[in-house]
Amino acid sequence: MLIAAALVGLTVRFQLDGPARWFWILVVVATALAVLALRATGRRSASRAVLLASIIGALGWWLTIRPLGDRDWAADVAYGVTARIEGQTAILDHVRNFDWRSKQDFTSQWETRRYDISTLSSVDLATSTWDNPAIAHTLVSFGFSDGAYLTFSAEIRRERHESFSEIGGFFKKFELVLIAADEADILRLRTNIRREDVALYRLNLTPAQRRALFMTYLEKANQLAAQPAFYHTITANCTTIIFQMARLVAPGIPMDWRILLSGYLPDYLHDHGVTDAGLPLEELRANARISAKAQQADPAIPYSIAIRAEDPSKR
């Protein structure tokens, strides 16, 4: 009863606001007390019946909570990317290219961009950590032979008044959105504005794998646009989405605890030879860090070039 009451109470906490929230929390507490009181007075059949009815009612409500695509979204997740293919050209709508001056001060810009799929030349994994090194936000950046880069990030889709909550991610609090953005937006936000510890790892993929992964991202984007889905702290987050799509490209890749503790994802990739396995892991990690490069770079140098510049001290 206590476990059921806690789960329902947390669902009420993250799904309802104002007087309705407090009313239903009182109902949950009253129901729990009633069940315990009935059991304490020997009326076990009645207590089981009330408990069963309450659980069925709560599950019925849970199943009615559906993801939506038309809320009052925060500016940086106002649009998810969508794509259409014309021959070898991918036409993407709502590619984010914000100019960030601070976390709250920015110029919004959503663009339609065209990419020649046949010129895909690289895939990089970016990891961004802040308080806990075991937990990282993960992004995937595709490079093209003309020097363009496009970064995909699976993110919570917050409403304007909301802030992220790991616990809320278990209780259908947030929808999931796939953002496609210029590196000078989505990576620079993390290296220069939020001052997070960002690392960039080149992935060893064949041309066929690069193309398949890129197309899988586009398919996922269109799927989310057509059928919204909830973000989940464990099963549908930035890293598990990458893993699910990677399995479509290479079905044999094994599940691993480092998929969940995403700060260790580079270790997992290193073990499986997806990154530069010729280097020791610690050296690979040190070489991959880009935040200092981004912060010290000449503003006249394009961001994507600056973060990939060789460190003179390591020549």
N, C-alpha and C positions, 0 to 999 in steps of 0.2 A: 504494500500500500504506500509506503513511504517513497519507494523508487518510482512508482507510477505517479504519485502526486508531484514529485520533483520534476519529472519529465514533462508532465502536463503544465505545471507551473512555469517552467522555462519557456515552453512553447507559447503560452499566454504572454509572458514577458516580452518576447521578441515579435509577436504577431499583432498585438493590440496596443493601443495608446489611450491615455487619458482615463476617464471614469470607467470605461469598459474593461480596461486591463485590471483595475483594482476590484471591480465587481466579480470578474471571473476568477481571480486569485482567491477571493473570499469563498467563492463557491467550491473551489478545489480544496481549500483548507477545511471547510465545513464538511464536505463529503468524506475526506480522510478521517476526520474526527468521528463522524457518524459510523464509519466502518469499524474503527477501533473500539468505539463504545459498544457497538452491537456484539463484537467478539468478546469483549471483556465481561459482558453480562450473560454470556453463554449462548447467545443467539447466532451461532456460527453460520447456519444456512442463510439467514438474512444478511449477515455481513458479506458472505460470498456473493450473494445475488446483487447487492448494491455495488460491490467492487467490480463484478463482471459487467454490469450495466454501465458503470462509469467508464470502464476501459473501452467498451464497444462505442460509447458516445464520443470519447476522445479520439479514437482511431477514425471514426467516421468524419469528425471535423478535420483531422489531419489530412485525410484524403481529398478534402474539398479545397485545400490550399494549393493553388496552381500558380506557376510562374507567369508573369505578364511581361509584355514588351512595350507598354505605353505609359510608364510611370513618369513622374517629374524627375528625370535623371540629373545627377551631378554633371557639370559641364564637360569634364574630361572623359566621361563614359556615356555621353549623350547618344552616340551612334556606335553600332557595331559594324565592322567592315562587311561588305557583300561583294560578290565577284561574278563576272561572266567571262566566258572564253570565246574568242573569235580567232580561229586558226591557232597560231602560236602566241597570240597576244592575250594576256590576262588584263581585263579592265576592272579596276577596283574602285568602288565608291566608298566614301567616308574614310579615307586614309587620314589619320590625325597628323597635323604638323603645327603644333602649338609653339609659340615663342614664350618660354617661361622666364619671368624675371624674379619671381619668388613662388612659394607654394600657393599663395592666394592671388598673385598678380600675374596674369598671363593674357596673351592674345589668342583667341580661339581661331582655328583654321582647319576646316575639313575639306579634303581635296579628292578629286577623281584622278587616278593615275593609271598609266598603261605600262605593262612590263612584258618584255619579250621572253617567254618561258625558255626558249632555246638558248638564251644567253646566261642562264643560271650558272654561277661559277663557284659559289661557296655557301656554306651554312655554318653559322656560329651559334653557340649556346652562351647566353649571358645569365649570370647569377648575381643577385643583389641582396646583400645582407645588411642588417642594421643592429638590433639589440642582441639577438641570439644567433650565433654563427651556425647553429644546426638547422635553422629555418631560413630559406632564401626564396625570393621571388625569382622565377625563371622565365626567360624570354628566348625566342629563337629568331635570328636575323639572317635573311637571305641576301646574298650579294650577287650582283649582275656584272657582266663584263664591261659595261659602260660606266662603272663606278657607283651605281645606285645601290642602296641598301634598304630593305623593307623588314621591319621587325614586327613579330606577332607576339601578343601577350594575352593570356587568358586571365581575366580580372573579375573581381566582384563588381556588380553594377549597382552602385549606391544611388539612392535618391538624394536630392539636394540637402536634406536635413540630416542625413545619416553619416555615421562614421563606422569604420570596420570593426567587427567583433569576431574573434575566433570562435567563441561559444555560439554566437548568433548564426555562424555558418553551419552548425549542426541542425538548426531549427527553421530552415527555409526562409531565413531572413533576407537573403540577397539572391538576385538573379546572377547568371554567368554571362559575360560578354567577351567576345574576341575582338581585341583592338589591333589594328594594323597601323603602324606609325613610322615616321622617319626617325632614324637613330638620333638625330639632333634634337628631337622632341623627347622620345620615351626613354632613351638611355641618358641623355644629358640631364633630364629631370632628376635622375637618380644619382648621377656622379657630381653634378655642380650645384643643384638646388637643394636636394635632400641630404647631400653629402653621405650617401651610403657607400658601402664597400662593394664595388662592382667588378666582376671579372668576366673576361670574354675568351671562350674556348673554341678554336677551330675544330669542326667535326670532320672526321675522315669518312666521307660518303662518296659513293660513285655518282656519276651524272644521273643515272636512272633513279637512284635513291633520293638525290636532291629534288628531282622533278616530282617524284611520287610524294615526298613529304610536303612540298609546296602545294601540290594539288589537294592533298588531304586537308591542309589548313583552309584552303578556299572552300572545300566541301563542308567542313565543320562550320565555317562562318555563315554560309548560306543556310545550313541546317538550323543554327541558332536564331537566325533572322526569321525563319519560317516557323520555328517551334521553340519558344523560349524554354530555358532550363534553369534550375537552381544551381547556385554555387554550393559546394559542400566542402567543409574544411579538410576532410580526408579523401573522399572519393571523387570529387570533381573540383580540383584546384589547379593552379597554374602548372604544377609539375605532373600531376596524374593525367591531365589532358594531353601533355606532350607525350607521356609514356603510351597512352592509349593510341595516339596517332602513329607513334613510332612502331607499335606492334602491327599496325596495318601495313606498314612498309616492310618490316622484318618480323614476321610472326613468331620466330623462335626466341626472341629476347626474353630473359627470365625476369620474374618479379623479384624485388629486393627491398629490404627495409629502407635503403637509401632513396627510394622513390618517394617515401613519405617524409623522411627527414631530408628535405631538399638541399640543405646546405652541403650534404655529402654526395650530391648527384655527380659532380665531377670525378669523385673517387670511383663511383660505379662505372662511369663511362671510360675512365682510364683503365680499369680492370678488364674491360671488354674490348679495348683497343679502338674505341670510337674517337678518342682524342689522341694526341701525340704520345703514344705509349713508349716511345724511345726515351722520353725524359722521366726522371724520378718524379713522383707525384708532387712533392713539395716544391720542386723547381718549376713544374708545370703550373702550379697554383700561383707562385710568385710572378711568373712571366705573364700570367693571364690578367693580373689586376690592372685596371685602367683608370680608376678614379683620379689618381694623382696626375696622370697624363692629361686627362680632360680638364682638370682644374688649372694646370699650368700652361696649357696650350695657347698659342697665339690665336686670338679670335679670328684672324684673317684666314686661318687654315680650316678647311671644312672639317666638321666634327669627326666624321667617319674615318678620315685620313689621320687625324691627330691621335685618336685612340688606338690606332694600329701602327703608329710609328715605333720604330725600334728604340729601346732605351739605350742611349749612348754608353751608359755605365756597364752594359752587359755585352758590348761588342768585344 
